[in-house]
Amino acid sequence: MAGVKAFAYSCRRVSWLLCGLCDTWIGVRAQMRLGSCQNFHDFRRLAKRRLPSPIFDYIEGAADDEVTHHRNTKAFETCDLVPNVLRGVANVDLSVTVMGQKLALPVYCSPTALQRLFHHQGERAVAGAAAKYGTMFGVSSLGTVSVEELRKAHDTPQIYQLYFHKDRGLNRGMLQRAKDARVEIMMLTVDSITGGNRERDLRTGFSIPFRLTLAGMLQFVIKPMWGINYVTHEPFRLPQLDEHVDISAGALSIGRYFTELLDPSMNWDDVAEMVLQWNGQFCLKGIMSVADAKRAAEVGCTGIVVSNHGGRQLDGSRASFDQLAEIVDAVGDRIDVLMDGGVQRGTHVLKALSVGAKAVGVGRYYLYPLAAAGQAGVERSLHLMQTEIERDMKLMGCTAISQLSRDNLRFR
Ligand SMILES: Cc1cc2nc3c(=O)[nH]c(=O)nc-3n(C[C@H](O)[C@H](O)[C@H](O)COP(=O)(O)O)c2cc1C
């Protein structure tokens, strides 16, 4: 008996050692490649190399023909920057104040689901990098690290992203939990009243837990390092939801989560009730029409995000940047208008801020670096973004974000 125990113990030691060595090896290789990443496309390529394709497709994919997804970035090309020169730009201040939070950078990490599937550090990496660059980050209802743990780890402003479930008790409980954790901003996503048609996920069988098609499974076989990392770290969980949703009971596809658990009857009365319960900074994510922006201000929201969910919900919806000006004109003097969608460059950020956004959210921009190299990847992407914005501000002749205005822009 003692011999069997000793043998099992040695096996465990050897497997830990092997996992440790694998981790180190992956880390060193990722660091080497990371150093040569200069932009969004480099990170994307590195992430594609590392991830099994069903996971990569989940990140990159969007709804239907993915027209809105691509249009989000293209929209920035319809507008040109007009610089001023000879203005003494030795010191540039990139800080902004958004919904009462002072940020060192006008860019924040928008909430995204399932981050520990992309890299085992998941939300811990994103929160750590956001804190290092003095900006805020969002934790999704479908986050894989608890809101409390992240709050304890960092002081940087935190957003809690809420999906509105049919179970009203669950919604109230989630709000209270975020309040108890001292989260600064509640962000209710309102563009996901039903699941977007993400055909890439349907093809691969992407779901939680995995219910892959044969072709999808093969992709995991040819990317074994991802699997080794996945099984040698803590088990996958959805800590914001796991007291209420049993993900082990059967495959819960993202589409089914939206369609079966979220409440399509959500309306403005529900928002008004939540604003009252939260009694703090409350933001709606996914506002695209002027009418809705005005209504958000009327029910007491302090912010809105002009967003089409990175093109993942209603394909054919207008690009966020195209829609920004009319929303800023309608409510910009009453509430903070933020935007996200398609942002890949410092100049994209400058254009959105010039139109009147108070800050700009990024999704895939930090998710590919996360997948490529964990926290080091997200830090490098934020570093590059900070450097680009600072350089571009100097080239524009501006020393503070408040100096950017529509005078700097011409639309084609
Ligand atoms: C993989 C992935 C998961 C996402 N998960 C969420 C989510 O859980 N909640 C949410 O409100 N938005 C979610 N989003 C949307 C982002 O918050 C953001 O609106 C979008 O990514 C911005 O577009 P971009 O990726 O082009 O920057 C997700 C986006 C991606 C790419």
The ligand as an SDF file (V2000), in Angstrom:
LIG
                    3D

 31 33  0  0  0  0  0  0  0  0999 V2000
  -14.9600   37.3330  -27.5680 C   0  0  0  0  0  0  0  0  0  0  0  0
  -15.8550   38.4580  -27.1770 C   0  0  0  0  0  0  0  0  0  0  0  0
  -16.6760   38.3240  -26.0600 C   0  0  0  0  0  0  0  0  0  0  0  0
  -17.5050   39.3830  -25.6710 C   0  0  0  0  0  0  0  0  0  0  0  0
  -18.2510   39.2450  -24.5340 N   0  0  0  0  0  0  0  0  0  0  0  0
  -19.0360   40.2870  -24.1320 C   0  0  0  0  0  0  0  0  0  0  0  0
  -19.7930   40.1950  -22.9330 C   0  0  0  0  0  0  0  0  0  0  0  0
  -19.7470   39.1910  -22.2230 O   0  0  0  0  0  0  0  0  0  0  0  0
  -20.5640   41.2450  -22.6030 N   0  0  0  0  0  0  0  0  0  0  0  0
  -20.6440   42.3870  -23.3640 C   0  0  0  0  0  0  0  0  0  0  0  0
  -21.3690   43.3170  -23.0340 O   0  0  0  0  0  0  0  0  0  0  0  0
  -19.9090   42.4990  -24.4930 N   0  0  0  0  0  0  0  0  0  0  0  0
  -19.1110   41.4910  -24.8860 C   0  0  0  0  0  0  0  0  0  0  0  0
  -18.3660   41.6150  -26.0230 N   0  0  0  0  0  0  0  0  0  0  0  0
  -18.3910   42.8820  -26.7740 C   0  0  0  0  0  0  0  0  0  0  0  0
  -17.2770   43.8350  -26.2810 C   0  0  0  0  0  0  0  0  0  0  0  0
  -17.5100   44.2850  -24.9760 O   0  0  0  0  0  0  0  0  0  0  0  0
  -17.1570   45.0690  -27.1880 C   0  0  0  0  0  0  0  0  0  0  0  0
  -18.4130   45.7050  -27.2920 O   0  0  0  0  0  0  0  0  0  0  0  0
  -16.6530   44.7130  -28.5870 C   0  0  0  0  0  0  0  0  0  0  0  0
  -15.6900   43.6900  -28.5330 O   0  0  0  0  0  0  0  0  0  0  0  0
  -16.0460   45.9460  -29.2520 C   0  0  0  0  0  0  0  0  0  0  0  0
  -15.6220   45.6350  -30.5470 O   0  0  0  0  0  0  0  0  0  0  0  0
  -14.1000   45.2750  -30.9240 P   0  0  0  0  0  0  0  0  0  0  0  0
  -13.8740   43.8490  -30.5220 O   0  0  0  0  0  0  0  0  0  0  0  0
  -14.0690   45.4680  -32.4000 O   0  0  0  0  0  0  0  0  0  0  0  0
  -13.2130   46.2350  -30.1600 O   0  0  0  0  0  0  0  0  0  0  0  0
  -17.5410   40.5900  -26.4320 C   0  0  0  0  0  0  0  0  0  0  0  0
  -16.7040   40.7060  -27.5460 C   0  0  0  0  0  0  0  0  0  0  0  0
  -15.8650   39.6710  -27.9160 C   0  0  0  0  0  0  0  0  0  0  0  0
  -14.9680   39.8470  -29.1160 C   0  0  0  0  0  0  0  0  0  0  0  0
  1  2  1  0
  2  3  1  0
  2 30  2  0
  3  4  2  0
  4  5  1  0
  4 28  1  0
  5  6  2  0
  6  7  1  0
  6 13  1  0
  7  8  2  0
  7  9  1  0
  9 10  1  0
 10 11  2  0
 10 12  1  0
 12 13  2  0
 13 14  1  0
 14 15  1  0
 14 28  1  0
 15 16  1  0
 16 17  1  0
 16 18  1  0
 18 19  1  0
 18 20  1  0
 20 21  1  0
 20 22  1  0
 22 23  1  0
 23 24  1  0
 24 25  2  0
 24 26  1  0
 24 27  1  0
 28 29  2  0
 29 30  1  0
 30 31  1  0
M  END
$$$$
